[in-house]
Structure formats: structure tokens, C-alpha cells
Amino acid sequence: MLGFLRRRRLRKLRSSSGETLLMHVGDTPESVYPFLGKLIDEFSPEIIVHTGDLVDNVKLERKPELLPLYRAGLRKLARILKGSGAELYIVPGNEDEPKLVREFFGDAVVEPGTVVEIEGVKLALGHTWEDVAGVEADFKLYGHNFRVIPKGLNAVLGVNFLFLPSGKAVRIDYPVGTDTYRGYKLRRGL
């Protein structure tokens, strides 16, 4: 029910605000690519920020031999993101191969800790919360784990939509099972 209400709020804001819409994602396994494509089609963000681990079901850091699978997943995601027509900002994560990310996304790739100003709003972009914690910015966009910091928007917790310059934010949950595809193990109480 909450997801429905958030989407309805996002639709209402999108149709009435006239502001620039930024979509922030991160730590995306291939299973969510169709979901991201639908969100892009529905809300037409002008800017998309991906804060790393672009093919999060392939853990290159631990299994570099999976590079061909990673490349195939990266190709799929690049088609979706570049096909959106949005301005892109891509921060490589610990599970990414920076050379391949640059091959697919070119000048859209930025280093962790980069600050961009859009519509007068300063955004710090990083893969982890540590990349942006000490950076002066209006919003800090990151992912990697479940940590929440002041002024932070964490893409592991959901797809963040940010209206600029007002700073109104709406988070849409990823589909059920996304954390499993990411390889996260859920804690169970005894």
C-alpha cells in the first residue's frame, strides 16, 4: 500500500511541479533493469544518477572471472539509461570495472566524492557513505550498504526521486527480492 501511495505522490508532483526531476539508483542487479526502465518511461527524469555496483548480481571484486557476464549486464543497463535521454552521472562502485564503465558511459562517469550543482542545489555523489560524509552539499547520494547519514539519499533503500530546486524527495521501493539478487543475506532473529 505504501508503494502505491508513494508512486501516486510522485505522479502528482511530476505533473504539477515543472521542476527538474532527478532519479537516483544504485547497487542494481540485472533483475531490476526492467523495473528501472518502467520508472524511466513513467516519470521521464531529466537526470539519472547511478551510485555504483551497476551489475550488482555479479561480484567482480570476489570473482573477476565473471567479467564476461558483467559486460553483458552493463550493456543492458547502458541501453536503458542512455536510451532515456536523461543527463547521466555514473559513480563506479567496488563491484564495477572502471574501464568498462567508462567504455559504456564515457564522460558521464564521475569519481566518488564529486560535487555537482543542478538548479542551484549541490549534490555530493559517491558509492559509499564515506565518499560523501565529509563533503559540503545539500544532498549526499550514495549506496553500497544500509547506512543512513544526515542529508543522505541511500539508493540501496530504494529508487530516490529528487525534485530540483525544491528538494522534495520521494523514494520508491525496489521490487521484492532485490536484496536477494544483490546477494545480501537477511538477518533472522532467534
C-alpha positions in Angstrom: 0.0 0.0 0.0 2.8 2.4 0.9 4.5 1.9 -2.5 1.2 2.7 -4.3 0.8 5.9 -2.2 4.4 7.0 -3.0 4.0 6.4 -6.7 0.8 8.4 -6.7 2.5 11.2 -4.8 5.4 11.1 -7.3 2.9 11.2 -10.3 1.1 14.2 -8.7 4.3 16.1 -8.1 5.7 15.3 -11.5 2.5 16.6 -13.2 2.2 19.8 -11.2 5.7 21.0 -10.3 7.5 21.8 -13.5 10.8 21.2 -11.7 13.8 19.2 -12.9 13.4 15.5 -11.8 16.5 13.6 -10.8 16.3 9.8 -10.4 18.9 8.2 -8.1 19.6 4.4 -8.3 22.5 2.2 -7.1 23.5 -1.4 -6.4 21.3 -2.6 -9.2 21.2 -6.3 -10.0 20.0 -7.2 -13.6 16.7 -8.4 -12.2 15.7 -4.7 -11.6 16.6 -3.4 -15.0 13.0 -3.8 -16.4 11.6 -2.1 -13.3 14.0 0.9 -13.8 13.0 1.1 -17.5 9.4 1.3 -16.5 10.1 4.0 -13.9 12.0 6.0 -16.5 9.2 5.6 -19.1 6.6 6.6 -16.5 8.4 9.6 -14.9 10.8 10.8 -17.6 13.6 12.1 -15.3 15.8 14.8 -16.8 18.8 13.5 -14.8 19.8 10.0 -13.7 22.5 9.3 -11.1 23.8 5.8 -10.5 26.0 5.5 -7.5 27.7 2.3 -8.3 27.6 -1.5 -8.5 25.9 -1.3 -11.8 25.5 -5.1 -12.2 25.2 -5.9 -8.6 24.4 -9.6 -9.1 27.9 -10.1 -10.5 30.5 -9.6 -7.7 33.7 -8.8 -9.7 35.6 -7.9 -6.5 35.4 -11.5 -5.4 35.0 -13.3 -8.8 36.9 -11.4 -11.5 36.4 -14.4 -13.9 32.7 -13.2 -14.2 33.9 -10.3 -16.3 32.0 -11.5 -19.5 28.7 -11.7 -17.5 29.4 -8.3 -16.1 30.0 -6.8 -19.5 26.7 -8.3 -20.8 24.8 -6.8 -17.8 26.5 -3.5 -18.3 25.5 -3.4 -21.9 21.8 -4.0 -20.9 21.9 -1.2 -18.3 23.6 1.2 -20.7 20.9 0.7 -23.2 18.2 1.6 -20.7 20.0 4.6 -19.1 21.4 6.1 -22.3 18.1 5.4 -24.1 16.3 7.6 -21.6 17.7 10.8 -23.0 18.5 11.9 -19.4 21.7 13.5 -18.4 23.7 10.8 -16.7 26.1 10.7 -13.7 27.7 7.3 -13.0 29.9 6.6 -10.0 31.8 3.3 -10.2 31.4 1.1 -7.2 33.5 -1.6 -5.6 32.0 -4.3 -7.8 32.5 -2.4 -11.0 35.3 -2.4 -13.5 36.0 1.3 -14.1 37.5 0.8 -17.6 34.3 -0.9 -18.8 32.1 1.6 -17.1 33.9 4.4 -19.0 33.7 2.3 -22.2 29.9 2.2 -21.9 29.2 5.6 -20.2 32.1 7.8 -21.3 32.0 11.3 -19.9 29.1 10.5 -17.6 31.5 8.7 -15.2 32.5 10.7 -12.2 34.8 9.9 -9.3 33.4 9.2 -5.8 33.1 12.5 -3.8 32.3 14.6 -6.9 30.0 17.5 -6.2 27.7 18.7 -9.0 25.4 21.7 -8.8 22.0 21.4 -10.5 19.3 24.1 -10.3 21.4 25.7 -7.6 21.4 22.6 -5.4 24.7 20.9 -4.5 24.8 17.2 -4.8 27.7 15.0 -3.5 27.9 11.8 -5.4 29.6 8.7 -4.0 29.4 4.9 -3.9 29.6 4.6 -0.1 28.5 6.9 2.7 32.2 7.5 3.5 32.7 9.0 0.0 30.2 11.8 0.8 30.0 12.1 4.6 32.5 15.0 4.9 31.6 16.8 1.7 29.7 20.0 1.9 26.4 19.6 -0.1 22.7 20.0 0.1 22.1 16.3 -0.6 24.5 13.3 -0.4 23.7 10.5 -2.9 25.3 7.1 -2.3 24.5 3.4 -1.8 26.6 0.2 -1.0 25.0 -0.6 2.4 22.1 0.3 4.5 23.7 3.2 6.4 21.8 6.4 6.6 23.6 9.7 7.1 22.4 13.4 7.5 21.3 14.9 4.2 21.8 11.4 2.6 19.8 9.6 0.0 20.8 5.9 0.0 20.0 4.1 -3.2 20.2 0.6 -1.6 17.0 1.5 0.3 15.0 2.4 -2.8 14.9 4.5 -6.0 15.1 8.1 -5.0 13.4 10.8 -7.0 14.5 14.3 -6.2 12.8 17.5 -7.5 15.1 20.4 -8.0 15.4 23.1 -6.8 12.8 22.5 -4.1 14.5 19.3 -2.8 11.3 17.3 -2.5 12.2 13.7 -2.4 10.1 10.5 -3.0 11.5 7.0 -2.5 10.1 4.1 -4.5 10.9 0.6 -3.2 12.7 -1.8 -5.4 10.8 -5.0 -6.3 10.6 -7.7 -3.7 13.6 -10.0 -3.9 16.1 -7.3 -5.0 18.3 -7.8 -1.9 18.4 -11.5 -2.6 19.6 -10.8 -6.2 22.2 -8.4 -4.7 23.5 -11.3 -2.7 22.5 -9.8 0.7 21.7 -12.3 3.4 18.9 -11.3 5.6 19.3 -11.5 9.4 16.8 -13.6 11.2 16.0 -13.3 14.8 16.1 -16.3 17.1 
